[in-house]
Structures are given as structure tokens and as C-alpha cells.
Amino acid sequence: MNPVDAALLATLSARDLAILDDLEQLRLLTSRSIQQLHFPVAPGAHATMTGATRAAMRVLNRLKSERLISHLARRVGGARRGSQGFIWQLTSLGDRIQRARRGEKGRRRYTEPSTQFVDHTLAVTDLVTTLRVLDRQRQVELLKVETEPSCWREFTGPHGTVLTLKPDLYAVTAAGAWEDSWFVEADRSTEHLPVILAKCRLYARYAATGIEQQSAGVFPIVLWVVPDKAREAQIIRAIRGDHSLPDDLFRVVTTEQFAAHFTTTNP
């Protein structure tokens, strides 16, 4: 690590570094998500949402002034949302600092991502944020969470073809005496149902290999998280109509139901 980067790193707090870690893992985070994750309204933290939001923005603006993070030109909710609508990512310097912390060399160039990438990534980070908030509130225990590409699984298909299953998220949770594993798919109603079914069949093929069961003891439930009840009904009907798919492998919930799905008993 060069002396300038080392001097900058020495000024960063544990919370600063945690924010950089999250941006590296999750790629994009809104101001609101960063506030929820690192500036909670809770005893011993911030008494009000206004105070928590102001504290979050002070830290984010400082990290921006140090050229460690930047926000996209686009905002969630448009310009009327102000700084609360900012979407943050690491800069090239931020990435270099993260690599240097692990003793790695090189750096990645950061540019403005596509609208499709932003929308999908934020859908996934919202789910991760929800799980981590539930864990902090002790409503569920989050034992493990992996995002892309760490959660991808490679396996051998017919004729020796290497196939890659690409969940949006892998999580292990515990509630009471129950521990559950999940492959999570963040659906935004942009894919046609044949594409959804093709992904479901790939999950079924991977489950049939027994690889995950050998390493983890069980095969994760595949949880499709969808925008609304109409999309939920569409996907449920499509899965049930494909008799090649195992009945108990898939669940479908709306984004509104996502948190409750982990905090209530599910048969």
C-alpha cells in the first residue's frame, strides 16, 4: 500500500470501513439503505429518523469528499428526494483501498451502470438490508448471506457440460429451533414466464445432483420475491403447471411479504 493510501486508511473509522465493505459486496446502496444498516434509530444509536439521516449524510459526504465513494447521476424517486435518493458506489480509489486492506493489487474502474443493472441490484440490496435489519432487531438470526457472484453454483450437466446456477442471493436464517437455507430470486416482472420456468428447471437439475445437500445437509428453498400479488399468482400458476418441477422446492412472496416470511412459522 502506498503511503498516501495508508494515511487515508488510518483516518477511517470502523463504521467507515463497514460502509466500504457493504458497497464492495452489494455494489450499489441507497442513502436510505446505508442509514438503515449503519445509522439505526435505536437505543444507544440515534433517537430520531431525522438525526439518523443527517448523521448518515455527513459521513457519506465526507467519504465522497475523500473520493472513496460517489453517487450516480440518477436518484431513487427523482430529484425531489434530494440526497436521500442518492445511489452510492465505490470509486476506483475506494476499490483500491479495499484491495489493499486484503493485500491485493490492482483496481477496478467504476462507471455509471445501466438502468437495468441499477434496478436489479437495488432490488437485491433492499432484500439484504431487510434481512440484516431483522437480524439486528433479533426477529430472525441471519447466519449467512452471500450475494453474486459468491452465491453462484457450478455443476456438471448432460454430456459433461458445465452449468452455472446464478441465484441473486443465498442466505441461511434461524428462527427459534428452525434453521433454513434460501436461494433468493428478486423478480421485477421484467422476465417472461418461460424464462422463469427455465431458471426453475435449472434449480431442479442442480438439486438432483445432491451437491448442495452433501455440503450443507439440505437443499435451500428457492424463494421468488415479486412486486405484487398479480405477479405472485402468475409465477405460482406457472410452476404448478410444470409437472417436472418438485412441488416443495419453490415459494413465491411479494416484496411486502418478504420480512414476514422470515419472522413467522412457515410449514
N, C-alpha and C positions, 0 to 999 in steps of 0.2 A: 504494500500500500504506500502510495507516495505521501510525503509529509503534509501536503495541503489537505488531502482526503482524510488523513489520520487526525489532523487538527479539527476538521469539521466533525468527524465521527465522535471525537471526545466531548463535543458540546451537546450531543443528542441525549435526551433522557430515555428512560426505559419505555415510556409511552410513545415517544417519537419513533423509536425503533420498532415498536409493536405496530404502529401505523404503516411504516415502510414494509414490514413483513406481510401485513394484510394486502397491501397494494401489489406486492410481488406475487402472492399466491392467488389473489382473486382478480387481479389485472385492472379492474375498474371498481370504484366505490363512490357513491354519492356522499355529499356532506352529511346528509341525514343518517346514512348507514354508519359513517365514521363516528358521528355523535353517539349513536346507539351503542356502538361497540366499545368506545373508549372514553366517553364522557356521559355516563349514565345519570339519570335522575334517580338517586337512591341515597339512603342514609350513608354518610361518610363520603359522598361524592358531591353531587350538585342538587340543590334544593328545588330548583325550578327548571323547566324546559328552556326558558329564556336564558338562564345562566349557563346551562349546559351547551346550548347552541353558540352563545358568544364565546365561551372558552374554546370550543372546537374550532371556530373560525379563526381565533387568534393563533392557535397552534398551526392550523393548515396554512394560513397566510405566511407565518414565519417559515415553515418548511418550503413554501413556494419561493419566498424571497431568497432562501438558501439554494434554490434551483434543484431541490431534491424531488419535488413533485410539481405537477402542473394540472390545470383543469382543461377540459375540452372546450371548444367554442360553443358546442351545444350544451343546453341545460335541461334537466328534467323539469317539466312543467313550463318551459319557456322562460323568457327574460323576466317575467313578472315574479318568478320565485326568488330572484336575486341570488345571493351567494349560497343559499340553502339548496338551490338546484344544481350547483356545480357537480360535475363528474370528474373525479380525480384519477390520475395515473402516475406511475413513476416516470421521472425523466431519465435520460441517459446517465446523468450523474448519479441519480438515486439508484439505478440499477448497478452502476459500478461500485457504489458504496456497499450495496447488498452482497455483491460477489466478493468484494474484498473482505467482508466480515467472515466469509467462509473460506478464505484463502484461494479464491478462484480468480482467474484473469479474464480479460475480455469485457465487452459490454454490448448491450443491445440498443439499437436505435428505435426511439419511440416516435410515432407519428399519429395523426388523427385517424382513428379507426373508422370503419364503415358503420352506417346506421344499423345495419342488421347485426353486426358484431356487438355493438353497444347495447342494443335492446336485449339480445340473448344473454350477454354477460351480466347485465344488471338484474335480469330475472333470476339468474343463478345466485348472484351475490345477495339478493334480497332473501332467498331461502337460507343461505348460510347465516346471514345476520339474524334471522328469526330463530334458528336453532341455537346459536350462541347466546342470544338474549334469554331464551328459555332455560338454558343451562345455568346462566348467571343467576336467574331468578329461582333456581332449584325446582323448576317444574318438570324438568327432564334432565337426565345426565347425558351429556354428549361425550362419548368415549373416544370417538374418532371421526374426522371429517377430511375427505380428500376431494380436490377439485381437478379439473382437466389440466394437464394430461395424466396426472398421478393416478387417477381413478380408472384409467383405461385398462382393458384386459385383452391380451393376445392369446389366441388358441388356434389349434390346427383343425381346419375344416376338411371337407371331402377332397380326396386326391392330394392331400398334403398341403392344401392352400392355407396360408397364414391369414387368419381373420382378426380384425380388431374391433372389439366392442367398446363404444365410446359413450359411457354414461356422462351426464352433466355433473354428477355429484355422487360420492359414496359416503355413507355415514353409518356409524354404529351408535345406537342410543340405548339407554336403560331407564326404565320407569318401574319403581318397586322391585319386584323379583324378576321382572322380564327384561331381557336384552334382545334387541332387534338390529338387524343389518338391512341397509337400504341402498339400492341403486335408484337415484332420483333423476327424472327427466322433466325439465322445465319447458312445457309446451306453450307456445304463444298463438296457437291457431293458424300458424303460417304453413304448416305441412299438410299435404293431402293425406287422407286416411290410409291409402296403400303404402305410403312411406312410413306411417306409424306402425302398421302391421308388419312391415318388413323389419323394422327395428325390434318389435316384439318377438318375431321368429328368431332373430339373431340372439336375443336373450335366451330363448328356449334352447337353442342349439348349444350355447355356452353352458347352460345349466346341465344339459345332458352329458357333458364331458366329465362332470364331477370334480373339476379342478378347484373351483371355489370352495366346494364342500370339504375337500381334503385339507385345504389351507385354513379355512375359517370355521369349519364344523357345520355350517348351514349355507344355503344359497340365499342371498339377500332378496327381499321383496322389491319388486320393481314398482316404484311409485311415480305415476304420471301426475304432474301438477299443472292444472289447466286454468285458463282465465275465468270461465263461467260455467254455469250449470248446463247450458246447451252443448258446449264442447265436451263436458264430462259425459253426458248421455251419449254423444256420438262415439267417443272412444270406447266406452263400456260396451255399447252395442256391437261395435266392430270387433273387439276382442272376443266377445262371447260368440260371435258369428263365425269365428275361425276355429274350427274344431281341432286343429293341430296344436293349439296353444293350451298349456296347462291352466286349469281354472284358478288355481290358488297362487299363481306366480305374480299376478298384476293387481294393482289397486289404482284407482283414479280419484283425485280430490281436486277441488278448486283451490286457488291461492288463498281464498278467505278461510277455507277449512284446514289449511296446512298445519298451523300451530296446534289446533285442537286434535288433529290426528295423532300427534305425539304425546299429548297430555291426557288422553282418555284411553280406556282399555279397548283394544281392537282385537276381535277374535281372529 
